[in-house]
Amino acid sequence: MATMNPILRLRSAFRSMGAEPEQADEAADAVDNHSYGRQESDLKFQILMTEFRREMAEMKTQLLLAIFVATGLIIAAVGVLYAVFD
């Protein structure tokens, strides 16, 4: 049984759960048609990592912009206070 085709094992598993033979065949075929191989999984992982790096770069840019704006506001406030109390 260990050497049995995975699709045949799926079909027998679906049948053991009470599915009709046609339903078990259809479900096993659907799983087989939508399974990913290693190459597809690696490609999807690379795409996800590229997207993650892009989002991280955007967040870094936004954080730096926020720091520059906050620093500018603090310098302006100190300048105003210095001008008022001088």
C-alpha positions in Angstrom: 0.0 0.0 0.0 2.9 2.3 0.6 3.9 2.2 -3.1 0.3 3.0 -4.2 -0.2 6.1 -6.3 -1.1 9.1 -4.2 -4.2 9.8 -6.4 -5.4 6.2 -5.8 -4.9 6.7 -2.1 -6.9 9.9 -2.2 -9.7 8.2 -4.1 -9.8 5.3 -1.6 -9.7 7.8 1.3 -12.6 9.8 -0.1 -14.5 6.5 -0.6 -13.8 5.4 2.9 -15.4 8.7 4.2 -18.6 7.8 2.4 -18.3 9.6 -0.9 -19.7 8.0 -4.0 -17.1 6.6 -6.4 -17.8 9.4 -9.0 -17.4 12.1 -6.2 -14.2 10.5 -5.0 -12.8 10.4 -8.5 -13.7 14.1 -9.1 -12.3 15.2 -5.8 -9.0 13.3 -6.3 -8.7 14.8 -9.8 -9.4 18.3 -8.5 -6.6 17.9 -5.9 -4.2 16.5 -8.5 -4.9 19.3 -10.9 -4.4 22.0 -8.3 -1.3 20.7 -6.6 1.9 22.6 -6.9 5.3 21.0 -7.7 8.5 22.2 -6.2 9.3 24.5 -9.1 5.9 26.2 -8.8 6.3 26.5 -5.0 9.7 28.0 -5.3 8.5 30.5 -7.9 5.6 31.5 -5.7 8.0 31.9 -2.7 10.3 34.1 -4.8 7.3 36.3 -5.9 6.1 36.6 -2.3 9.6 37.5 -1.1 10.0 40.1 -3.8 6.7 41.6 -2.8 7.7 41.5 0.9 11.0 43.3 0.1 9.2 46.0 -1.9 6.8 46.6 1.0 9.6 46.8 3.5 11.4 49.3 1.3 8.2 51.4 1.1 7.9 51.3 4.9 11.5 52.3 5.3 11.0 55.3 3.0 7.8 56.3 4.9 9.6 56.0 8.3 12.6 58.1 7.1 10.2 60.8 5.7 8.3 60.8 9.1 11.6 61.2 10.9 12.7 64.1 8.7 9.3 65.9 9.1 9.4 65.4 12.9 13.0 66.7 13.0 12.0 69.7 10.9 9.1 70.5 13.2 11.2 70.2 16.3 13.9 72.5 14.8 11.2 75.0 13.8 9.6 74.9 17.3 13.0 75.4 18.9 13.7 78.3 16.6 10.4 80.0 17.4 11.0 79.5 21.1 14.5 80.9 20.8 13.1 84.0 18.9 10.3 84.6 21.4 12.5 84.3 24.6 15.5 86.0 23.2 
